[in-house]
Structure formats: structure tokens, C-alpha cells
Amino acid sequence: MAKVIMIQGTMSNAGKSFFTAALCRIFRQDGYTCAPFKSQNMALNSYITADGSEIGRAQAMQAEAAEIQPSVFMNPVLLKPTTDTGSQVIVNGKPIGNMSAREYFRRKKEFIPDIMKSYKELSADYDIVVIEGAGSPVELNLKQDDIVNMGMAKLAKSPVLLVGDIDRGGIFAQMIGTLGLFEKDELNLVKGLVVNKFRGDRTLFSSGTEILRQRANKPVLGVIPYIPCDIEEEDSLSDKLENNTVGLIDIAVVRLPKMSNFTDFDVFSQYNGVSVRYAERYSELEKADFIIIPGTKSTISDMKWLRESGMETMIKKQVSKGIPVFGICGGYQILGKSISDPSGVENGGKIDGMGLLECETVFSTEKFRTQTKGRFMRTEGFFECLTGAEFEGYEIHMGITGTSGNKLTSVGGTYGGNVYGCYVHGVFDGEVSERIVRKLFSAKGVEYSGGFTDRRSYKKKQFDILADGVRNSINMDMLYRIIEKGVE
């Protein structure tokens, strides 16, 4: 059986996912086999494993840090919000239907056998399992039926590290307040504290570390600085979504209300002179060199939002000026002529799309989930440079899209003029992004002087930067002692 450690946070976006990824990388560097685990994840960013199972994107990223293949066992329950009060519920990698928040909370203990089966599978195959919690572990109205924080720690008999975010302020209230709301048996599981995202001279917080140790009566493993590395995030609170920097090449991603898989566009940030912004207002598209419409969990409602917000009008205006537009998954559906939901997969109904592509989408109750690879067909328009470019990625969608337009890739999609669309998440990784960047520079009369950076090598370097930053900031000997000792 594997040794285990659990990472809980004082709040959402405290850095649990990154800290988990860092530990996965560190343990791998130290010669251990290691796997991430999150019993229940709520996210619109997801990933398709080799066997067609759908899991949270963060667990796929953490598996990559550990240099192992992502598995459905790493995230047995995934919630993908469809409305403000409901989600599609995915268990063991497959959707079992949409549930209101009330229904899910009433039923979630039913999934404990699935959770424990997944955990035991990982525990049997790896030296160390790093469990990630969710949100805050002391939401008092939700604790009774918890299956992701202390409820999971008890099931796995796991020691817990509590991570707090000093960058957002109130670190003492975060840490001491959280510990004060634990029950005695829960408090006994907490074996150490980690202060995360410190900016500036850490020696100035030495007295703060001692205050935490005394007031909390728990050891402080370390103070982690704000580490500048480019790691995929899945949280809607991601700082990347607030970026307003405009580079020489300005890529604008439409920030749909139910946007999903925004990590599809992280690849462009590795190119010098290229900025990626997430636009919420139509005025933010006016000077963009390239517009992307991302995936969405609520295609029809987001199409309504585009129409009502003025975004649709601005996108069409930019297309008429020759600005290229690319839609991925739900964004591809939105660019078509119509979107129909006869079976009520989302909320039912039918709506006209933007009509920029010759395709129509009808939702079905069957979710299409697969990894895929292909190449661009002979392509015309702004991105004729994509002809023959190869790619790998995955598809996740409920809709079936029929098209009478030009075939974009060997695995589907279509284009017309300077508007392009397909279902493949990850299509921009690799040589596709380089060809696009070179074309965007050329269109401005500037030659792109940078070279192609292999995406896998780039991400490995970022994981190493993250791991080094964490390793040099915490007491690794104490961490290994906590893991070895476990819980009493």
C-alpha cells in the first residue's frame, strides 16, 4: 500500500493544485512513483484519458508532473457546472446526468464506494499518493457529508498539510481560524502548515512563522514564494483570466460565462511578443489580431450572451476587416448556423448561431469522449499556413455537428474565409501554434525571430521550476517524516 499525504487549503485558490503538482514532481525526482488524487472536483476544465474517461484538468496536469499517464482513478467524481445551481455529474469518467446542487448534496455519499475503489487502485500501484482537497475544509454547512476534505482524509487515513495564501492577506486568520473550526479528531490529522505565495523578503516573516507555530500548535513546514512558472490552471479564479497586457501580437479569447478548457490557449504564452487576454466586453476585441471562441458547458445560453452583450456584432465586424476567428468545441458550434437541443441536454430549445460557418449542431444524450490526432487539410484564408500541420488532442462534446463547408482537419471541423472551427482541445499545441504565431507576425510586417519551443519540453521545465521553488522553501525532512509516520 502507498504512503499518503493530503493537501488542504484555507480557501479556493490557496495553491492546493500547484502544491500537489510540486510534490508529485519532487517525489518523482526523488525516485518514488507517485500519483495525484482528488475524490471530487468541480471544474469546467477537463481532460480525456487514453480510455476515453473524463477527469479534471488539474489531475491530468499533476499526473504529467509525476511523469505518469492520467487515469480515471485520479478523479472519480467530476462536477461540471451547467447553471448557477446545477452541474453535470461525471462518475468514473462517464456522465450520469445533470443534478441540482440540492440533489447532488443529498446523494453524494452514494459515490463513496467509487471513490474508495479508485483510491485503492492508486494506492496499490504507486509508492506515494498525494490527495488534494477542495475549497475550504471548514464550510460548516457542508461538513456533515464531506467526501473531499476531512471526510476523505479519514477514509484514506491520511495526514494533512494545511496551505494558506498570504498574497491575499489575513494569513493568521486563515490558518488559525480554519484550525479552530476543525473537530478534535480532524485537528489531529493536521500535521503541518504551509504559507504560500509570499512576495518579497521572506526573512521579514520569520516572526510570523513563530506566531503561527505557537498559536496553532502545529509545525510550519515552510514559506513558499510566489513562483514565476507557467503551469496550467483550471480554477475560474486564475490570474491568467485577468491579464490585460497587450503584446505586439494580441490574442483575445472571448470569456464566455460558462467557458471551459481555457488551458487550450496557454501554449501561446510561451512565444515572446504574444499576449493572451480574456475579453468580457465587445470593446476589448476591437484591436485584437486573432479572436478565439473557447469551449463552453452551456452553448445555447452563452450564444444568447454573445448576442445580448454585443460580442457577436463585434466579432462579425472584425471578421469583415480580415481578423481571423477560431472556435474550439462549443466555440465551433457557436460559429455555425444553428444549435438545437431537442433532448434537453442543456436546457432544451434552439438558437441561431453566428452563421459564420456552414455547419449546424444538434445535441445528443451521448457524450463524445476520445483522444485524437490528425492533420489540417488544404486550408485557405488567413491561416492557409496550417495546411498539413499535425496535432494531437482530445474531444469532449455532447453535440453532433454536420457541415457542408470546407473540411478543416482529417478528424473534422470546417472553415470559411478567415473563420475556422473544430472540436479538438489541444489543437494549438505543437507546430500549429508556431505556424499561427509566424503568420500573425507576418501580417503585421514583422518577422518572427523566435524558434519553436517543444510544448512537452517547455512544460517539463516549468514543473522543474515549480518543484525547485517548493523544495527550497519547505522542510523536506519533516515532510518525509510526516508521510512515513502517517496518522496514529
Beta strands, then each sheet from edge to edge (+ up, - down):
strand 1: 3-9
strand 2: 34-37
strand 3: 40-42
strand 4: 46-48
strand 5: 54-56
strand 6: 77-83
strand 7: 86-91
strand 8: 94-100
strand 9: 128-132
strand 10: 160-165
strand 11: 190-198
strand 12: 220-225
strand 13: 249-254
strand 14: 259-260
strand 15: 274-279
strand 16: 290-293
strand 17: 295-296
strand 18: 325-328
strand 19: 338-341
strand 20: 349-352
strand 21: 359-375
strand 22: 390-403
strand 23: 406-409
strand 24: 412-416
strand 25: 419-422
sheet 1: 2+ 9+ 1+ 10+ 11+ 12+
sheet 2: 3+ 6+ 7- 8+
sheet 3: 4+ 5-
sheet 4: 15+ 13+ 16+ 18+ 25+ 24- 23+
sheet 5: 14+ 17-
sheet 6: 20+ 19- 21- 22+
end
